Amino acid sequence: MLTEWLAPHDFSWFAEHHLGRAPHAVPGAAAGAIPLFGEGTIDRVLGSSRRPLDVLTVSAGKMVETPPPRSAADVARLGADGVSVVVRGAEAHDDGLSGLAQSFASLVPGEVHVQLYMTPASTNSYGWHYDFEHVFIAQTAGVKDYYFRANTVALDTRLGEPLDFSVFRRETSPILAARLVAGDWLYLPPRWWHLVKCVERSLSISTGVMPPEALQTASRLPAGWTGLSPQTSR
């Protein structure tokens, strides 16, 4: 699917100009991802019994203690209170999302996980933060504004270490922005700062690919990560 998102370019072009280097946003190119994450997907994934679900309920950067949602109706009730729902490792609970993960694994080196974000309007799930993985975001419903900037102040941390995002206050790199509507996608390199604000109720797929070097140098592996790329774990 990534090859479709990149058209008219190919992956070699993307690897040379953007992978691990610079953000990349393309309007409309991820329209094929829209059927992968809708209301039916929410019920299917949250009702899955394939393996234990990894679900977060978040509001304004803080975890919210609440019974885990098990349906789209539960998500709607939480959303009415400004609470976002995040499903980590969603590829384990849906064949379409599993296929998406496999398509990324065939191109981008590293371990692949898919996260689903269900975000109510006028909220943000997290504050300014960075991830260690390559992040590919496909918007499948609603509107979100993404703000991002290069990380020049927290380059020595390792995967698995406690992170101090307050150092963001010392960051001086330019702030960039992209608005995503359904069918748009955005790539963010590892360690890039980002903040997301939801303009209207949104559904988005975040495909994370953890680079092998991040896994190899990790102080410990966070929950859900095996340390094996899909290629080596076969």
N, C-alpha and C positions, 0 to 999 in steps of 0.2 A: 504493500500500500504506500510506503514511503516513496517509491519510484513515481507513483501517480501524483503525489503531493509536490514533487520536485519539478515536474514537467513545466517548461520544455527542457530543463537542465537534467543531467543525470547525477548519480551519486558521486561519481568522481569529481565533478564540478563542485558539488556541495562539500565534499571532504576537503578539497583544496581551499575553498574560500570561507567556509563557515564552521565545520565540525571542530569543536574545541577552540574556536577562534572568535567568532562574532555571531550575534543574533541574526535571525532570518525570519521574516514574516511574509506570508503569501495569502492574499484574499481569495476565497472561493475554491482553492485547490484541494481542500480536504472535505469537499462535499460528500465523497464516498464514505466518510466516517460517520455521517449523521445517522444512518440506520443502525449503527453499532451501539448507540447510547441514547435511548429515549425512555419514556415511561415504562414500557414493557421490560426494558433491560433492568430498570431499578427493581421491579418486583422479582424478576428472575434471579438477579445476583443476590439481593438481600434475603431471598427465600431459599438460596442454595444450601444443600447439605453435602456438597462434594468434599469439603474440608472446612475447618473453623474459619469464620469470617474475621477479617481484620478491619474494623470499622471505627472511625474517629468522628466525634461530634465536637465541633469547634465554633467559637464565636470571638471575634476581635482578638485573635491570637492566643486564646486560652481554651483549654479543654473544658467541655461541659459534661458534667456528670448526669447521665440520663440512661434509661434502658436502651440498648441498641435497637435502632429501627429495623424492622423486618419487611417493610413494604413501602410502596410509593406514598401511601396514605400517611404512614409514620413520618416520612421525610417531609411531606407537606405540613404536618403539624409542627415539626421542629422548625421548619422554615418560617412559619408564621411568628415564631419567637426569635427570629434572627440567627438561628443555628444552622451551620453548614454540616453536611454529611460527606465524609471522605471514605472511600473503600480502597484499601491498599491490596495489592496482589489480586486484582479483579480478574486477571486472565485465567485464574484457577477456577472461576465460577461461571464462565460463559464461553461458548465455542467461538463466537465471533471475535471476542476480545483476545482469546488465545491465538487465533489466526493473525490478529494485528501484532501481537507480541512476536510471533514467529517471523512475520515479515520484516520486522526491525532487526531481529536477531540474525537474519540472513545477510544483513548489510553492515550494521554498526557493531564493532567488537565490544563485548561486555555482557553483563547479566541484565536481563530485561524484566521490568515489572510495569504493570498498568494500574494507574490510579484513576478512580472516578470521583469527580467533584460535583456535588449538588449544592448550589449556593443561592441563598435568597437575595432578593434585590436590596441594593443600598447597604451591603455588608462587605467585609473582607475577612477571610478565614485566618490569615496570618499577617504579621507585620513584615518589615523588611528582613529578608533572610536569604541564604544561598543553599544550594544543594551540591552534592558531590557528583551527581550523574548528569549526563546529557538529558535535557528535558524537551520533549516534543509535545506541544499542547494543541489539541484539535477542539474547537468549539462546536458543539452539536446543537445547542439551543441557547437563546438569550444573548446578552451582551456583557462583555467584561473589558475593563481597561487594565492593561499590563504596563507597569513601570519597571525599568531595569537599568542597571549601570554596571560597568566593569568593577571588579573587586581588586582594589590595590592595597587593602589594609589587613586582609586575613587570608594570606596565601600559604601559611605554614601549618595550618591545622590538618589533622588526619581524620579519615572516616572513623567514626566510633568514639571520638573524643568529645567531651562536653564543649559546646560551642557558645561563644559570647557574641551574640548579634549586636550588642550595644556598641561595638567598635564601628558600626555603620556610621555613627555620628562623626567619625573622622574622615569619611570617604569624600573625595573631591572630584571623582570622575563625572562626566556629563550624564544626566538622566535622560533616557530615551523612553519612548512610549509607543504602544500599539493597541488599538481597539479591535477586539475580535468579535465577530458575529458568526452565526451558524455557517459552517463551511470553511472558515478561515483557520489558519494554523500558524504557530510561532515556535521557533527553536531558540532555546537558551543554553549556552555552553555551561559546563561545570563551573561552580563557584561564582557565577554572576549573581549579584544582588537582584532581587525582584520583589515587587509588591503588587497585589492584585486587588482591584476594586470592582465589585459586581454592580453593574448598572441596572440590569433587570434579571429576574430569576434565570439562572444559567445551569446548563449541563456541559461539562467539558471532560475530555479524556486527556490525561497526562501520561505519556509513555516515557519512562525513565530508563536509560541505559547506563549502568555503572561501568566506567572504564576499568579494564583489568588492573591497571596500575593503582587505582584507588582501593580495589579489593585486596591487592597484594600488600599494600602498606598500611592497611587498617589496623588500628589499635584493638578493635573488636568489631564484629559484624553486627550492625543494627538488626532488630527484629525483621524477619522476612527475607533477608539476604543470605544466600548460601555460600557466596565466594566462588561459585562456579559459573562460567559462561554457559549459555545453552549448548554451545558447540562441545565443550569439554564434559558436560554432564550427561551427554547422550550415551 
